[in-house]
Structures are given as C-alpha cells and as structure tokens.
C-alpha cells in the first residue's frame, strides 16, 4: 500500500534528539535501533550498550552511550546534561530501563522489593523529572514502558506489578501536569515479549525443559505466541512521532489479546 508522503513524513524522527533508557538489550534496544533508523540522534542510557551502539553505527545511524544507574538522581541529571551538550535540546524520552522479579508478597524479600522499586519506580521518576525540565517551553514526547501487570493480576509478580502500576500512574500524572507545556506522555503495556530475560529465566529455572516452558508461556497470550521487541518498537516510534500529536495520557496494551480476550 502506498503511504501518502505527508503521512510518511509525520512518522519520521529525523533531526530529533532521543534518550532511550535501558537501550542496551531487549525492548529498549529494539526501540533505539528503530528510532535511529528513522533519523533520530539516539542517546542510550544504560549500564551496558555495546551491541546496540555497534548495530546503530553499522547501519549508519547516530548514537552515543552514557553509562548510568537510573536509580541515582545525580547520575541521571548528569547524563541528560551530556545529551544536551552533545545533540542539543531533548525531543523524545523513552523510559525502558527496568528489572523483573518473580515472587509473591510473602516470598519477596525486603531487599528485592527495594531493588525493584529503585530501578522501576525511582528510576522512571528520576528520568521524568529530568525529561520534563528539558522539554518545558518547547514540547516533546515521553513514552514509558509499563506492562499488562500494571492493570491486571499476574501470578508471582508482586513487586514487579507494584512497580509497573506506578509507571502507569506516573504517566497519567505527567501527561496532566505538562499538557500545557506541549509535552505528551504515554505508556505502552506489553504482554510477554521474547527478550534475553525470558531465555535466561527459563535456563535458570527449567534446565532441560526450556522449549516446553517457552511454549507454555507463549500460549498464555491468546494470539498463541510471545511478542517480538521490534513489534513494541513500532508502536513506540508511532507514539513518539508527529503522527501521534493528538495522543497524550494514554496507555496502549500490546499483548496478543492477553487483557481483553482472556476467558
């Protein structure tokens, strides 16, 4: 199908400065790769991102890596300042950095709870704080990676669900507080996505049964498979482009029917 030139242009990210936290692997990596392919200058804020930088560079994109622990506010502020000095004013922020945890309220230790909170909640807060300060007066687009666990109960995901619920409500709050500043803030809520975390989880917990358990987890999505990081990236790129200029304060499930089609 031919895409009208005006619509194609509205999907372009050419000339935009974007920060992608957690861009070193998984969903964040896929987002960084697609943003760069669509013309954005992509700053990857993560602990490690060698592969992502290499792939973007090999494909002719513009990128840089800033080592940063998002749970530390001073480090985040310094990273955002470095991006501004390198690429100019911030246009797009994607908060994809996050960690997972398996456990109930009883089996989740205080240390594990604090660790999940520090990265998934405080880390997003730190980046939102720096991001809106950088965008005020000129506008911009913010996208937070939430989860289906933000809105429905998932077995053995007590701390993770807590953190992703917070990500979703922070999204709504920022969208409300900064709409007059021209800042759009949205969230996407993936279901199960095939990332390196999934492979590592299966290898650690189900040695010798990885294929069997992968198929079982895949079938929990009514569509019959896990999502791919590149599919999440396509939605992210749309929501951060001019094509989505009328969208703010929204949450988009991208979950193979997990929320709406469960019997």
MINU-610941 format. One record per residue (C-alpha): x, y, z. Coordinates in pm, whole numbers. Example, Ala and Ser with C-alpha at 12.3 -4.5 7.8 and 13.67 -1.06 7.14 Angstrom:
SITE       xx       yy       zz
SITE     1230     -450      780
SITE     1367     -106      714
//
This chain:
SITE       xx       yy       zz
SITE        0        0        0
SITE      132      343      -91
SITE      174      572      209
SITE       99      938      133
SITE      413     1149      152
SITE      268     1372      423
SITE      190     1072      645
SITE      531      918      584
SITE      692     1246      686
SITE      488     1258     1006
SITE      634      920     1109
SITE      991     1038     1057
SITE     1209     1113     1358
SITE     1474     1292     1153
SITE     1650     1567     1344
SITE     1508     1459     1681
SITE     1719     1403     1989
SITE     1603     1096     2180
SITE     1708      935     2507
SITE     1628      565     2543
SITE     1693      423     2888
SITE     1752       50     2901
SITE     1856       59     2537
SITE     2127     -200     2582
SITE     1903     -502     2522
SITE     1551     -630     2472
SITE     1267     -386     2409
SITE     1487      -83     2474
SITE     1740     -200     2218
SITE     1472     -253     1955
SITE     1337       96     2019
SITE     1683      253     1994
SITE     1752       72     1666
SITE     1423      179     1507
SITE     1447      540     1626
SITE     1795      565     1478
SITE     1675      408     1152
SITE     1406      676     1133
SITE     1659      953     1170
SITE     1678     1029     1542
SITE     2000     1100     1727
SITE     1976      831     1993
SITE     2146      854     2331
SITE     2138      520     2509
SITE     2129      547     2887
SITE     2203      210     3044
SITE     2471       16     3228
SITE     2597     -161     2914
SITE     2504      -99     2550
SITE     2797     -206     2330
SITE     2587     -421     2095
SITE     2325     -153     2040
SITE     2583      115     1964
SITE     2760     -119     1723
SITE     2440     -209     1538
SITE     2325      152     1502
SITE     2667      264     1387
SITE     2696      -18     1133
SITE     2361       88      989
SITE     2467      448      951
SITE     2275      590     1246
SITE     2377      848     1504
SITE     2414      727     1860
SITE     2610      753     2181
SITE     2617      557     2505
SITE     2607      708     2852
SITE     2669      469     3140
SITE     2410      548     3403
SITE     2233      394     3701
SITE     1885      543     3665
SITE     1816      496     4036
SITE     2073      768     4115
SITE     1931     1117     4053
SITE     2263     1299     4025
SITE     2385     1046     3769
SITE     2065     1082     3567
SITE     2088     1462     3572
SITE     2449     1441     3451
SITE     2351     1202     3171
SITE     2075     1433     3047
SITE     2315     1728     3057
SITE     2564     1530     2849
SITE     2297     1453     2588
SITE     2201     1821     2564
SITE     2564     1920     2519
SITE     2619     1652     2254
SITE     2299     1664     2048
SITE     2107     1972     2158
SITE     1761     2001     2319
SITE     1575     1683     2407
SITE     1275     1591     2190
SITE     1196     1232     2295
SITE     1238     1032     2615
SITE     1168      660     2635
SITE     1179      507     2983
SITE     1251      143     2910
SITE     1504       63     3183
SITE     1361     -189     3423
SITE     1418     -517     3603
SITE     1191     -813     3665
SITE     1122    -1015     3976
SITE      931    -1335     4046
SITE      758    -1372     4383
SITE      450    -1322     4597
SITE      411    -1077     4886
SITE      543    -1347     5121
SITE      835    -1466     4912
SITE      958    -1121     4808
SITE     1236    -1010     5038
SITE     1271     -651     5151
SITE     1597     -626     4958
SITE     1435     -749     4637
SITE     1140     -514     4682
SITE     1373     -219     4733
SITE     1581     -317     4430
SITE     1276     -334     4201
SITE     1145       -5     4338
SITE     1481      169     4294
SITE     1505       90     3922
SITE     1145       60     3802
SITE      986      339     4006
SITE     1255      577     4128
SITE     1448      535     3805
SITE     1147      637     3596
SITE     1079      927     3832
SITE     1439     1048     3802
SITE     1422     1041     3423
SITE     1077     1200     3408
SITE     1198     1478     3635
SITE     1497     1549     3413
SITE     1299     1497     3094
SITE     1017     1742     3160
SITE     1265     2003     3277
SITE     1450     1968     2946
SITE     1131     1981     2737
SITE      943     2265     2905
SITE      900     2564     2678
SITE      949     2368     2356
SITE      749     2046     2395
SITE      838     1684     2343
SITE      720     1325     2363
SITE      769     1087     2655
SITE      695      716     2644
SITE      701      490     2948
SITE      723      112     2915
SITE      462      -22     3155
SITE      318     -376     3142
SITE       -4     -574     3137
SITE       85     -622     3505
SITE        2     -253     3553
SITE     -369     -327     3524
SITE     -434     -699     3580
SITE     -315     -953     3834
SITE      -25    -1177     3725
SITE       75    -1473     3946
SITE      406    -1437     4132
SITE      476    -1081     4018
SITE      406     -886     4338
SITE      696     -638     4330
SITE      706     -613     3953
SITE      332     -541     3934
SITE      369     -275     4204
SITE      640     -103     4005
SITE      463     -113     3671
SITE      141       14     3827
SITE      342      312     3946
SITE      485      364     3596
SITE      134      381     3454
SITE        4      630     3709
SITE      316      845     3674
SITE      238      852     3302
SITE     -109      990     3365
SITE       21     1246     3614
SITE      292     1383     3384
SITE       50     1398     3091
SITE     -190     1602     3303
SITE       67     1835     3457
SITE      256     1918     3138
SITE       -1     1915     2856
SITE        0     2295     2853
SITE      378     2283     2806
SITE      340     2084     2485
SITE      474     1766     2643
SITE      293     1445     2553
SITE      331     1144     2784
SITE      201      798     2703
SITE      263      438     2805
SITE      268      104     2631
SITE      187     -215     2821
SITE      346     -521     2663
SITE      241     -874     2740
SITE      506    -1145     2728
SITE      782    -1046     2489
SITE     1068    -1274     2383
SITE     1373    -1097     2525
SITE     1703    -1223     2666
SITE     1542    -1207     3012
SITE     1294    -1479     2912
SITE     1569    -1708     2785
SITE     1775    -1652     3099
SITE     1477    -1710     3327
SITE     1394    -2041     3157
SITE     1755    -2158     3162
SITE     1789    -2088     3534
SITE     1455    -2223     3648
SITE     1374    -2500     3399
SITE     1703    -2655     3282
SITE     1633    -2917     3018
SITE     1272    -2802     2985
SITE     1331    -2465     2823
SITE     1145    -2544     2500
SITE      847    -2693     2683
SITE      814    -2395     2917
SITE      868    -2144     2638
SITE      572    -2295     2452
SITE      363    -2289     2770
SITE      437    -1921     2834
SITE      372    -1839     2470
SITE       25    -1992     2488
SITE      -75    -1759     2772
SITE     -126    -1496     2502
SITE     -450    -1571     2315
SITE     -270    -1496     1987
SITE      -55    -1802     2060
SITE      294    -1656     2078
SITE      512    -1404     2257
SITE      563    -1061     2114
SITE      886     -953     1949
SITE     1079     -646     2070
SITE     1060     -498     1720
SITE      679     -502     1741
SITE      687     -296     2059
SITE      934      -60     1892
SITE      695        8     1604
SITE      427      127     1846
SITE      682      329     2040
SITE      803      503     1726
SITE      449      595     1627
SITE      364      738     1969
SITE      682      949     1971
SITE      627     1083     1618
SITE      422     1374     1488
SITE      166     1122     1362
SITE       57     1083     1727
SITE       45     1455     1804
SITE     -315     1428     1936
SITE     -235     1144     2176
SITE     -136     1201     2538
SITE     -222     1045     2871
SITE     -296      709     2707
SITE     -191      352     2773
SITE     -169      103     2489
SITE     -180     -270     2556
SITE       32     -463     2307
SITE      -22     -812     2439
SITE     -163    -1054     2183
SITE     -507    -1020     2342
SITE     -390    -1106     2694
SITE     -605     -846     2872
SITE     -916     -829     2658
SITE     -951    -1185     2525
SITE     -893    -1394     2837
SITE    -1183    -1631     2904
//
